[in-house]
Amino acid sequence: MRSLIVAPLCALWLCACVSEPVADDQDGDEATDASSSDSSDSADASGDGDGDANGDGDGDEPPPAPADMPTPTGACPSFVSGDATFSPASIAPRSVKLWAGDNPEPGGMLVLYWHAYTSAPDEAAFTLSLPVIDAIVAAGGVVAAPYSADDVGEFPWFVVNLSDRPDDMLLADEIVACAVEEVGIDPRRIHSTGMSAGGLQTTAFAMARSRYIASAASFSGGAYTQLPFEDPSNHFAAMIIHGGDNDVFGGQVNFKTLSTAWFNQLTDNGHFAFMCDHGGAHTIPPDYGADVVNFFFAHPFGTEPSPYAEGLPPELPDDCSL
């Protein structure tokens, strides 16, 4: 079992729906103001030293793992940094921005990043920060940020357009399947995060793929209504981040309310979840990237109880609470 501790880092402040980003060849954004990061290895995620990650100290039982992982339905692309095309069997090919290593060591994590309205996949570099992404890649992991489908509608993800088309979920299945097959991603380390429309998609994806997701972190996400659990027995952990009373889009969508609703649904089902109110309204807060990724590393699939359950790490922002 591997773990990664990423030092607290600075990231650019980015309003989720602002215009005029610094453009690159995909109309995305490329910039961070960040310090260095480091990584370390440990025997298990529970901290008991037995190597089985279940906290009982005996070392006899293997760690829990998803029983039903997706398998590739189309040709998998090469996992190199840059844009790649995934071709799930039942939908049109989709482009995905990847951050990946040249010769990754097997056993790393996969982070799926869903961008906000009017934004682009490069938003992941703002939210997480490039040094944090580099640390994920150095540990054998991959960050994958999909582009929207050409026919999705006004908002970037089908679920946010109130569509029942499963395209984004099927794309995620294909990314997961190919990452496990081609890179050796640990099936116990599949995570999701995103902002605003991407936060809503993160919430929907975690529920729709609760059979295999390990943990999720939503920025200004949540749910309008209670979404069904694909597998209610997998109590994936969640870090739920919002901007307080003024985290509002379009004068009507209150993301504090939506985030609280999802928090309540998860905790009522026995999940470990906690809230962070950064107070910055509808923006991506600075300095959260390392905290989110450390949360992911501490919460592989089936981590119960959470190592955060008795108290949040002191490195987390003061606005996070149990």
Helices and strands as residue ranges (DSSP letters): E 14-15, E 82-86, E 94-99, E 110-114, H 123-127, H 130-138, E 142-146, G 158-161, H 167-178, I 179-183, E 190-195, H 197-208, E 215-219, E 237-242, E 248-249, E 253-254, H 255-268, E 273-277, E 283-284, H 289-298, E 320-321
